[in-house]
Amino acid sequence: MKYSKQTIIEGLKHSIEITEQEIEGYSKPCDKRVAQGRTAHREFLKKKLKKMKEQLKELEDE
């Protein structure tokens, strides 16, 4: 099944919004016991967000 370019762009924008909200959630203060895990997951989300933004830019430039 092939999706239209506009549908893919809208999906990426939605995913970017959700990921940014998750990053905000993981940036809030927390227990010292879970801080290291939250930090690692937040960094993973930041990398994922960067890749999604690059992919979105490529699609919009085409």
PQR file with spaces between the fields and no chain letter, atoms N, CA, C, O and H, PARSE charges and radii, in Angstrom:
ATOM       1  N    MET     1       0.836   -1.160    0.000 -0.4000 1.5000
ATOM       2  CA   MET     1       0.000    0.000    0.000 -0.0000 2.0000
ATOM       3  C    MET     1       0.892    1.237    0.000  0.5500 1.7000
ATOM       4  O    MET     1       1.839    1.334    0.780 -0.5500 1.4000
ATOM       5  N    LYS     2       0.583    2.164   -0.869 -0.4000 1.5000
ATOM       6  CA   LYS     2       1.387    3.371   -0.996 -0.0000 2.0000
ATOM       7  C    LYS     2       0.601    4.558   -0.433  0.5500 1.7000
ATOM       8  O    LYS     2      -0.571    4.750   -0.756 -0.5500 1.4000
ATOM       9  H    LYS     2      -0.187    2.085   -1.503  0.4000 1.0000
ATOM      10  N    TYR     3       1.259    5.342    0.404 -0.4000 1.5000
ATOM      11  CA   TYR     3       0.627    6.509    0.998 -0.0000 2.0000
ATOM      12  C    TYR     3       1.049    7.755    0.238  0.5500 1.7000
ATOM      13  O    TYR     3       2.126    7.799   -0.358 -0.5500 1.4000
ATOM      14  H    TYR     3       2.212    5.186    0.667  0.4000 1.0000
ATOM      15  N    SER     4       0.186    8.772    0.264 -0.4000 1.5000
ATOM      16  CA   SER     4       0.537   10.023   -0.393 -0.0000 2.0000
ATOM      17  C    SER     4       1.597   10.744    0.441  0.5500 1.7000
ATOM      18  O    SER     4       1.728   10.522    1.645 -0.5500 1.4000
ATOM      19  H    SER     4      -0.689    8.737    0.748  0.4000 1.0000
ATOM      20  N    LYS     5       2.327   11.591   -0.222 -0.4000 1.5000
ATOM      21  CA   LYS     5       3.406   12.329    0.432 -0.0000 2.0000
ATOM      22  C    LYS     5       2.844   13.200    1.563  0.5500 1.7000
ATOM      23  O    LYS     5       3.453   13.308    2.627 -0.5500 1.4000
ATOM      24  H    LYS     5       2.221   11.771   -1.199  0.4000 1.0000
ATOM      25  N    GLN     6       1.690   13.815    1.328 -0.4000 1.5000
ATOM      26  CA   GLN     6       1.079   14.688    2.332 -0.0000 2.0000
ATOM      27  C    GLN     6       0.687   13.901    3.587  0.5500 1.7000
ATOM      28  O    GLN     6       0.826   14.403    4.702 -0.5500 1.4000
ATOM      29  H    GLN     6       1.196   13.727    0.463  0.4000 1.0000
ATOM      30  N    THR     7       0.202   12.682    3.406 -0.4000 1.5000
ATOM      31  CA   THR     7      -0.177   11.842    4.541 -0.0000 2.0000
ATOM      32  C    THR     7       1.046   11.504    5.385  0.5500 1.7000
ATOM      33  O    THR     7       0.979   11.521    6.614 -0.5500 1.4000
ATOM      34  H    THR     7       0.090   12.275    2.500  0.4000 1.0000
ATOM      35  N    ILE     8       2.144   11.202    4.737 -0.4000 1.5000
ATOM      36  CA   ILE     8       3.383   10.884    5.454 -0.0000 2.0000
ATOM      37  C    ILE     8       3.880   12.106    6.221  0.5500 1.7000
ATOM      38  O    ILE     8       4.317   11.982    7.365 -0.5500 1.4000
ATOM      39  H    ILE     8       2.198   11.188    3.739  0.4000 1.0000
ATOM      40  N    ILE     9       3.815   13.285    5.602 -0.4000 1.5000
ATOM      41  CA   ILE     9       4.257   14.521    6.251 -0.0000 2.0000
ATOM      42  C    ILE     9       3.407   14.801    7.488  0.5500 1.7000
ATOM      43  O    ILE     9       3.940   15.145    8.543 -0.5500 1.4000
ATOM      44  H    ILE     9       3.459   13.386    4.673  0.4000 1.0000
ATOM      45  N    GLU    10       2.086   14.654    7.362 -0.4000 1.5000
ATOM      46  CA   GLU    10       1.201   14.891    8.504 -0.0000 2.0000
ATOM      47  C    GLU    10       1.482   13.897    9.632  0.5500 1.7000
ATOM      48  O    GLU    10       1.472   14.271   10.805 -0.5500 1.4000
ATOM      49  H    GLU    10       1.654   14.374    6.505  0.4000 1.0000
ATOM      50  N    GLY    11       1.729   12.649    9.285 -0.4000 1.5000
ATOM      51  CA   GLY    11       2.055   11.639   10.287 -0.0000 2.0000
ATOM      52  C    GLY    11       3.350   11.953   11.014  0.5500 1.7000
ATOM      53  O    GLY    11       3.445   11.789   12.230 -0.5500 1.4000
ATOM      54  H    GLY    11       1.738   12.346    8.332  0.4000 1.0000
ATOM      55  N    LEU    12       4.347   12.404   10.266 -0.4000 1.5000
ATOM      56  CA   LEU    12       5.628   12.773   10.889 -0.0000 2.0000
ATOM      57  C    LEU    12       5.457   13.963   11.828  0.5500 1.7000
ATOM      58  O    LEU    12       6.028   13.979   12.919 -0.5500 1.4000
ATOM      59  H    LEU    12       4.271   12.537    9.277  0.4000 1.0000
ATOM      60  N    LYS    13       4.675   14.958   11.412 -0.4000 1.5000
ATOM      61  CA   LYS    13       4.441   16.126   12.264 -0.0000 2.0000
ATOM      62  C    LYS    13       3.769   15.704   13.567  0.5500 1.7000
ATOM      63  O    LYS    13       4.120   16.192   14.642 -0.5500 1.4000
ATOM      64  H    LYS    13       4.212   14.945   10.526  0.4000 1.0000
ATOM      65  N    HIS    14       2.812   14.805   13.467 -0.4000 1.5000
ATOM      66  CA   HIS    14       2.119   14.315   14.661 -0.0000 2.0000
ATOM      67  C    HIS    14       3.092   13.555   15.569  0.5500 1.7000
ATOM      68  O    HIS    14       3.076   13.738   16.787 -0.5500 1.4000
ATOM      69  H    HIS    14       2.527   14.408   12.594  0.4000 1.0000
ATOM      70  N    SER    15       3.923   12.719   14.990 -0.4000 1.5000
ATOM      71  CA   SER    15       4.909   11.962   15.769 -0.0000 2.0000
ATOM      72  C    SER    15       5.901   12.896   16.453  0.5500 1.7000
ATOM      73  O    SER    15       6.308   12.652   17.589 -0.5500 1.4000
ATOM      74  H    SER    15       3.936   12.571   14.001  0.4000 1.0000
ATOM      75  N    ILE    16       6.287   13.960   15.763 -0.4000 1.5000
ATOM      76  CA   ILE    16       7.213   14.939   16.336 -0.0000 2.0000
ATOM      77  C    ILE    16       6.579   15.611   17.551  0.5500 1.7000
ATOM      78  O    ILE    16       7.234   15.776   18.581 -0.5500 1.4000
ATOM      79  H    ILE    16       5.957   14.157   14.840  0.4000 1.0000
ATOM      80  N    GLU    17       5.301   16.002   17.435 -0.4000 1.5000
ATOM      81  CA   GLU    17       4.608   16.637   18.557 -0.0000 2.0000
ATOM      82  C    GLU    17       4.564   15.711   19.771  0.5500 1.7000
ATOM      83  O    GLU    17       4.840   16.137   20.893 -0.5500 1.4000
ATOM      84  H    GLU    17       4.770   15.868   16.599  0.4000 1.0000
ATOM      85  N    ILE    18       4.219   14.458   19.546 -0.4000 1.5000
ATOM      86  CA   ILE    18       4.119   13.493   20.643 -0.0000 2.0000
ATOM      87  C    ILE    18       5.480   13.272   21.292  0.5500 1.7000
ATOM      88  O    ILE    18       5.585   13.217   22.518 -0.5500 1.4000
ATOM      89  H    ILE    18       3.994   14.112   18.635  0.4000 1.0000
ATOM      90  N    THR    19       6.518   13.147   20.477 -0.4000 1.5000
ATOM      91  CA   THR    19       7.865   12.928   21.010 -0.0000 2.0000
ATOM      92  C    THR    19       8.329   14.126   21.829  0.5500 1.7000
ATOM      93  O    THR    19       8.966   13.956   22.869 -0.5500 1.4000
ATOM      94  H    THR    19       6.433   13.192   19.482  0.4000 1.0000
ATOM      95  N    GLU    20       8.014   15.344   21.368 -0.4000 1.5000
ATOM      96  CA   GLU    20       8.389   16.539   22.125 -0.0000 2.0000
ATOM      97  C    GLU    20       7.689   16.564   23.482  0.5500 1.7000
ATOM      98  O    GLU    20       8.283   16.966   24.483 -0.5500 1.4000
ATOM      99  H    GLU    20       7.497   15.483   20.523  0.4000 1.0000
ATOM     100  N    GLN    21       6.426   16.134   23.515 -0.4000 1.5000
ATOM     101  CA   GLN    21       5.697   16.070   24.785 -0.0000 2.0000
ATOM     102  C    GLN    21       6.326   15.038   25.719  0.5500 1.7000
ATOM     103  O    GLN    21       6.438   15.275   26.922 -0.5500 1.4000
ATOM     104  H    GLN    21       5.944   15.808   22.702  0.4000 1.0000
ATOM     105  N    GLU    22       6.732   13.906   25.177 -0.4000 1.5000
ATOM     106  CA   GLU    22       7.379   12.873   25.993 -0.0000 2.0000
ATOM     107  C    GLU    22       8.694   13.390   26.570  0.5500 1.7000
ATOM     108  O    GLU    22       9.012   13.132   27.730 -0.5500 1.4000
ATOM     109  H    GLU    22       6.641   13.713   24.200  0.4000 1.0000
ATOM     110  N    ILE    23       9.456   14.119   25.757 -0.4000 1.5000
ATOM     111  CA   ILE    23      10.733   14.675   26.228 -0.0000 2.0000
ATOM     112  C    ILE    23      10.477   15.633   27.389  0.5500 1.7000
ATOM     113  O    ILE    23      11.209   15.624   28.379 -0.5500 1.4000
ATOM     114  H    ILE    23       9.198   14.329   24.814  0.4000 1.0000
ATOM     115  N    GLU    24       9.430   16.465   27.268 -0.4000 1.5000
ATOM     116  CA   GLU    24       9.085   17.376   28.362 -0.0000 2.0000
ATOM     117  C    GLU    24       8.779   16.599   29.637  0.5500 1.7000
ATOM     118  O    GLU    24       9.215   16.974   30.725 -0.5500 1.4000
ATOM     119  H    GLU    24       8.835   16.473   26.465  0.4000 1.0000
ATOM     120  N    GLY    25       8.029   15.518   29.489 -0.4000 1.5000
ATOM     121  CA   GLY    25       7.678   14.693   30.642 -0.0000 2.0000
ATOM     122  C    GLY    25       8.894   14.091   31.311  0.5500 1.7000
ATOM     123  O    GLY    25       8.958   14.019   32.538 -0.5500 1.4000
ATOM     124  H    GLY    25       7.675   15.213   28.605  0.4000 1.0000
ATOM     125  N    TYR    26       9.851   13.661   30.522 -0.4000 1.5000
ATOM     126  CA   TYR    26      11.063   13.059   31.081 -0.0000 2.0000
ATOM     127  C    TYR    26      12.038   14.109   31.606  0.5500 1.7000
ATOM     128  O    TYR    26      13.013   13.764   32.274 -0.5500 1.4000
ATOM     129  H    TYR    26       9.799   13.719   29.526  0.4000 1.0000
ATOM     130  N    SER    27      11.789   15.385   31.313 -0.4000 1.5000
ATOM     131  CA   SER    27      12.673   16.450   31.781 -0.0000 2.0000
ATOM     132  C    SER    27      12.297   16.940   33.176  0.5500 1.7000
ATOM     133  O    SER    27      13.062   17.673   33.803 -0.5500 1.4000
ATOM     134  H    SER    27      10.998   15.665   30.770  0.4000 1.0000
ATOM     135  N    LYS    28      11.136   16.545   33.660 -0.4000 1.5000
ATOM     136  CA   LYS    28      10.679   16.992   34.977 -0.0000 2.0000
ATOM     137  C    LYS    28      11.460   16.273   36.080  0.5500 1.7000
ATOM     138  O    LYS    28      11.967   15.170   35.875 -0.5500 1.4000
ATOM     139  H    LYS    28      10.514   15.950   33.150  0.4000 1.0000
ATOM     140  N    PRO    29      11.552   16.910   37.250 -0.5600 1.5000
ATOM     141  CA   PRO    29      12.260   16.278   38.374  0.2800 2.0000
ATOM     142  C    PRO    29      11.625   14.941   38.756  0.5500 1.7000
ATOM     143  O    PRO    29      10.418   14.742   38.617 -0.5500 1.4000
ATOM     144  N    CYS    30      12.466   14.041   39.235 -0.4000 1.5000
ATOM     145  CA   CYS    30      11.971   12.720   39.612 -0.0000 2.0000
ATOM     146  C    CYS    30      12.832   12.154   40.736  0.5500 1.7000
ATOM     147  O    CYS    30      13.781   12.787   41.199 -0.5500 1.4000
ATOM     148  H    CYS    30      13.446   14.203   39.348  0.4000 1.0000
ATOM     149  N    ASP    31      12.477   10.953   41.156 -0.4000 1.5000
ATOM     150  CA   ASP    31      13.240   10.239   42.179 -0.0000 2.0000
ATOM     151  C    ASP    31      14.663    9.980   41.696  0.5500 1.7000
ATOM     152  O    ASP    31      14.896    9.756   40.508 -0.5500 1.4000
ATOM     153  H    ASP    31      11.706   10.438   40.779  0.4000 1.0000
ATOM     154  N    LYS    32      15.581   10.013   42.602 -0.4000 1.5000
ATOM     155  CA   LYS    32      16.977    9.772   42.243 -0.0000 2.0000
ATOM     156  C    LYS    32      17.176    8.356   41.707  0.5500 1.7000
ATOM     157  O    LYS    32      18.063    8.116   40.888 -0.5500 1.4000
ATOM     158  H    LYS    32      15.392   10.196   43.567  0.4000 1.0000
ATOM     159  N    ARG    33      16.346    7.417   42.173 -0.4000 1.5000
ATOM     160  CA   ARG    33      16.478    6.015   41.758 -0.0000 2.0000
ATOM     161  C    ARG    33      16.189    5.816   40.270  0.5500 1.7000
ATOM     162  O    ARG    33      16.792    4.955   39.629 -0.5500 1.4000
ATOM     163  H    ARG    33      15.626    7.611   42.838  0.4000 1.0000
ATOM     164  N    VAL    34      15.276    6.604   39.725 -0.4000 1.5000
ATOM     165  CA   VAL    34      14.890    6.408   38.325 -0.0000 2.0000
ATOM     166  C    VAL    34      15.483    7.461   37.392  0.5500 1.7000
ATOM     167  O    VAL    34      15.264    7.415   36.182 -0.5500 1.4000
ATOM     168  H    VAL    34      14.786    7.304   40.245  0.4000 1.0000
ATOM     169  N    ALA    35      16.227    8.400   37.947 -0.4000 1.5000
ATOM     170  CA   ALA    35      16.742    9.518   37.157 -0.0000 2.0000
ATOM     171  C    ALA    35      17.635    9.073   36.005  0.5500 1.7000
ATOM     172  O    ALA    35      17.522    9.600   34.898 -0.5500 1.4000
ATOM     173  H    ALA    35      16.405    8.437   38.930  0.4000 1.0000
ATOM     174  N    GLN    36      18.516    8.116   36.248 -0.4000 1.5000
ATOM     175  CA   GLN    36      19.447    7.687   35.203 -0.0000 2.0000
ATOM     176  C    GLN    36      18.705    7.053   34.029  0.5500 1.7000
ATOM     177  O    GLN    36      19.031    7.320   32.872 -0.5500 1.4000
ATOM     178  H    GLN    36      18.609    7.688   37.147  0.4000 1.0000
ATOM     179  N    GLY    37      17.720    6.227   34.316 -0.4000 1.5000
ATOM     180  CA   GLY    37      16.934    5.598   33.254 -0.0000 2.0000
ATOM     181  C    GLY    37      16.131    6.609   32.467  0.5500 1.7000
ATOM     182  O    GLY    37      16.034    6.519   31.243 -0.5500 1.4000
ATOM     183  H    GLY    37      17.455    6.011   35.256  0.4000 1.0000
ATOM     184  N    ARG    38      15.553    7.576   33.169 -0.4000 1.5000
ATOM     185  CA   ARG    38      14.775    8.620   32.494 -0.0000 2.0000
ATOM     186  C    ARG    38      15.673    9.473   31.607  0.5500 1.7000
ATOM     187  O    ARG    38      15.291    9.846   30.498 -0.5500 1.4000
ATOM     188  H    ARG    38      15.632    7.649   34.163  0.4000 1.0000
ATOM     189  N    THR    39      16.865    9.777   32.100 -0.4000 1.5000
ATOM     190  CA   THR    39      17.808   10.573   31.316 -0.0000 2.0000
ATOM     191  C    THR    39      18.199    9.833   30.043  0.5500 1.7000
ATOM     192  O    THR    39      18.253   10.427   28.966 -0.5500 1.4000
ATOM     193  H    THR    39      17.176    9.474   33.000  0.4000 1.0000
ATOM     194  N    ALA    40      18.469    8.553   30.165 -0.4000 1.5000
ATOM     195  CA   ALA    40      18.847    7.759   28.993 -0.0000 2.0000
ATOM     196  C    ALA    40      17.707    7.716   27.982  0.5500 1.7000
ATOM     197  O    ALA    40      17.935    7.848   26.779 -0.5500 1.4000
ATOM     198  H    ALA    40      18.425    8.070   31.040  0.4000 1.0000
ATOM     199  N    HIS    41      16.490    7.534   28.464 -0.4000 1.5000
ATOM     200  CA   HIS    41      15.346    7.478   27.549 -0.0000 2.0000
ATOM     201  C    HIS    41      15.109    8.844   26.899  0.5500 1.7000
ATOM     202  O    HIS    41      14.767    8.916   25.719 -0.5500 1.4000
ATOM     203  H    HIS    41      16.305    7.427   29.441  0.4000 1.0000
ATOM     204  N    ARG    42      15.289    9.923   27.660 -0.4000 1.5000
ATOM     205  CA   ARG    42      15.122   11.270   27.111 -0.0000 2.0000
ATOM     206  C    ARG    42      16.141   11.526   26.001  0.5500 1.7000
ATOM     207  O    ARG    42      15.800   12.104   24.969 -0.5500 1.4000
ATOM     208  H    ARG    42      15.568    9.865   28.619  0.4000 1.0000
ATOM     209  N    GLU    43      17.379   11.103   26.204 -0.4000 1.5000
ATOM     210  CA   GLU    43      18.411   11.278   25.176 -0.0000 2.0000
ATOM     211  C    GLU    43      18.076   10.464   23.931  0.5500 1.7000
ATOM     212  O    GLU    43      18.289   10.926   22.810 -0.5500 1.4000
ATOM     213  H    GLU    43      17.656   10.634   27.042  0.4000 1.0000
ATOM     214  N    PHE    44      17.552    9.255   24.124 -0.4000 1.5000
ATOM     215  CA   PHE    44      17.119    8.427   22.994 -0.0000 2.0000
ATOM     216  C    PHE    44      16.018    9.138   22.214  0.5500 1.7000
ATOM     217  O    PHE    44      16.037    9.153   20.983 -0.5500 1.4000
ATOM     218  H    PHE    44      17.379    8.880   25.035  0.4000 1.0000
ATOM     219  N    LEU    45      15.056    9.727   22.927 -0.4000 1.5000
ATOM     220  CA   LEU    45      13.958   10.436   22.266 -0.0000 2.0000
ATOM     221  C    LEU    45      14.465   11.658   21.504  0.5500 1.7000
ATOM     222  O    LEU    45      13.953   11.977   20.431 -0.5500 1.4000
ATOM     223  H    LEU    45      15.040    9.715   23.927  0.4000 1.0000
ATOM     224  N    LYS    46      15.468   12.340   22.053 -0.4000 1.5000
ATOM     225  CA   LYS    46      16.033   13.505   21.365 -0.0000 2.0000
ATOM     226  C    LYS    46      16.672   13.102   20.040  0.5500 1.7000
ATOM     227  O    LYS    46      16.520   13.802   19.039 -0.5500 1.4000
ATOM     228  H    LYS    46      15.884   12.081   22.925  0.4000 1.0000
ATOM     229  N    LYS    47      17.388   11.971   20.030 -0.4000 1.5000
ATOM     230  CA   LYS    47      17.998   11.484   18.791 -0.0000 2.0000
ATOM     231  C    LYS    47      16.923   11.103   17.783  0.5500 1.7000
ATOM     232  O    LYS    47      17.027   11.415   16.596 -0.5500 1.4000
ATOM     233  H    LYS    47      17.511   11.402   20.843  0.4000 1.0000
ATOM     234  N    LYS    48      15.895   10.427   18.271 -0.4000 1.5000
ATOM     235  CA   LYS    48      14.781   10.015   17.418 -0.0000 2.0000
ATOM     236  C    LYS    48      14.086   11.245   16.831  0.5500 1.7000
ATOM     237  O    LYS    48      13.727   11.254   15.653 -0.5500 1.4000
ATOM     238  H    LYS    48      15.810   10.174   19.235  0.4000 1.0000
ATOM     239  N    LEU    49      13.898   12.281   17.651 -0.4000 1.5000
ATOM     240  CA   LEU    49      13.262   13.516   17.214 -0.0000 2.0000
ATOM     241  C    LEU    49      14.091   14.199   16.130  0.5500 1.7000
ATOM     242  O    LEU    49      13.545   14.699   15.146 -0.5500 1.4000
ATOM     243  H    LEU    49      14.190   12.274   18.607  0.4000 1.0000
ATOM     244  N    LYS    50      15.398   14.217   16.311 -0.4000 1.5000
ATOM     245  CA   LYS    50      16.283   14.845   15.329 -0.0000 2.0000
ATOM     246  C    LYS    50      16.171   14.138   13.976  0.5500 1.7000
ATOM     247  O    LYS    50      16.114   14.794   12.936 -0.5500 1.4000
ATOM     248  H    LYS    50      15.841   13.810   17.110  0.4000 1.0000
ATOM     249  N    LYS    51      16.139   12.802   13.990 -0.4000 1.5000
ATOM     250  CA   LYS    51      16.008   12.037   12.748 -0.0000 2.0000
ATOM     251  C    LYS    51      14.669   12.303   12.072  0.5500 1.7000
ATOM     252  O    LYS    51      14.595   12.435   10.850 -0.5500 1.4000
ATOM     253  H    LYS    51      16.185   12.270   14.835  0.4000 1.0000
ATOM     254  N    MET    52      13.606   12.382   12.881 -0.4000 1.5000
ATOM     255  CA   MET    52      12.283   12.637   12.309 -0.0000 2.0000
ATOM     256  C    MET    52      12.218   14.021   11.676  0.5500 1.7000
ATOM     257  O    MET    52      11.618   14.189   10.614 -0.5500 1.4000
ATOM     258  H    MET    52      13.666   12.275   13.873  0.4000 1.0000
ATOM     259  N    LYS    53      12.830   15.015   12.319 -0.4000 1.5000
ATOM     260  CA   LYS    53      12.829   16.369   11.765 -0.0000 2.0000
ATOM     261  C    LYS    53      13.613   16.428   10.456  0.5500 1.7000
ATOM     262  O    LYS    53      13.210   17.120    9.520 -0.5500 1.4000
ATOM     263  H    LYS    53      13.317   14.878   13.182  0.4000 1.0000
ATOM     264  N    GLU    54      14.735   15.703   10.386 -0.4000 1.5000
ATOM     265  CA   GLU    54      15.511   15.654    9.146 -0.0000 2.0000
ATOM     266  C    GLU    54      14.702   14.996    8.034  0.5500 1.7000
ATOM     267  O    GLU    54      14.692   15.468    6.897 -0.5500 1.4000
ATOM     268  H    GLU    54      15.062   15.141   11.146  0.4000 1.0000
ATOM     269  N    GLN    55      14.025   13.905    8.374 -0.4000 1.5000
ATOM     270  CA   GLN    55      13.203   13.194    7.395 -0.0000 2.0000
ATOM     271  C    GLN    55      12.063   14.092    6.912  0.5500 1.7000
ATOM     272  O    GLN    55      11.746   14.103    5.723 -0.5500 1.4000
ATOM     273  H    GLN    55      14.033   13.522    9.297  0.4000 1.0000
ATOM     274  N    LEU    56      11.448   14.841    7.823 -0.4000 1.5000
ATOM     275  CA   LEU    56      10.365   15.750    7.464 -0.0000 2.0000
ATOM     276  C    LEU    56      10.874   16.840    6.526  0.5500 1.7000
ATOM     277  O    LEU    56      10.212   17.183    5.546 -0.5500 1.4000
ATOM     278  H    LEU    56      11.705   14.832    8.790  0.4000 1.0000
ATOM     279  N    LYS    57      12.043   17.378    6.829 -0.4000 1.5000
ATOM     280  CA   LYS    57      12.614   18.435    5.986 -0.0000 2.0000
ATOM     281  C    LYS    57      12.878   17.911    4.577  0.5500 1.7000
ATOM     282  O    LYS    57      12.609   18.600    3.593 -0.5500 1.4000
ATOM     283  H    LYS    57      12.580   17.099    7.626  0.4000 1.0000
ATOM     284  N    GLU    58      13.406   16.687    4.483 -0.4000 1.5000
ATOM     285  CA   GLU    58      13.669   16.091    3.169 -0.0000 2.0000
ATOM     286  C    GLU    58      12.378   15.934    2.372  0.5500 1.7000
ATOM     287  O    GLU    58      12.342   16.228    1.177 -0.5500 1.4000
ATOM     288  H    GLU    58      13.624   16.128    5.282  0.4000 1.0000
ATOM     289  N    LEU    59      11.329   15.473    3.028 -0.4000 1.5000
ATOM     290  CA   LEU    59      10.052   15.280    2.340 -0.0000 2.0000
ATOM     291  C    LEU    59       9.455   16.609    1.890  0.5500 1.7000
ATOM     292  O    LEU    59       8.887   16.698    0.801 -0.5500 1.4000
ATOM     293  H    LEU    59      11.358   15.234    3.998  0.4000 1.0000
ATOM     294  N    GLU    60       9.579   17.635    2.719 -0.4000 1.5000
ATOM     295  CA   GLU    60       9.020   18.940    2.361 -0.0000 2.0000
ATOM     296  C    GLU    60       9.821   19.603    1.248  0.5500 1.7000
ATOM     297  O    GLU    60       9.267   20.378    0.469 -0.5500 1.4000
ATOM     298  H    GLU    60      10.040   17.562    3.603  0.4000 1.0000
ATOM     299  N    ASP    61      11.110   19.311    1.161 -0.4000 1.5000
ATOM     300  CA   ASP    61      11.952   19.911    0.128 -0.0000 2.0000
ATOM     301  C    ASP    61      11.752   19.278   -1.245  0.5500 1.7000
ATOM     302  O    ASP    61      12.074   19.892   -2.263 -0.5500 1.4000
ATOM     303  H    ASP    61      11.560   18.682    1.794  0.4000 1.0000
ATOM     304  N    GLU    62      11.226   18.064   -1.281 -0.4000 1.5000
ATOM     305  CA   GLU    62      11.044   17.371   -2.567 -0.0000 2.0000
ATOM     306  C    GLU    62      10.003   18.047   -3.422  0.5500 1.7000
ATOM     307  O    GLU    62       9.728   17.594   -4.534 -0.5500 1.4000
ATOM     308  H    GLU    62      10.964   17.566   -0.454  0.4000 1.0000
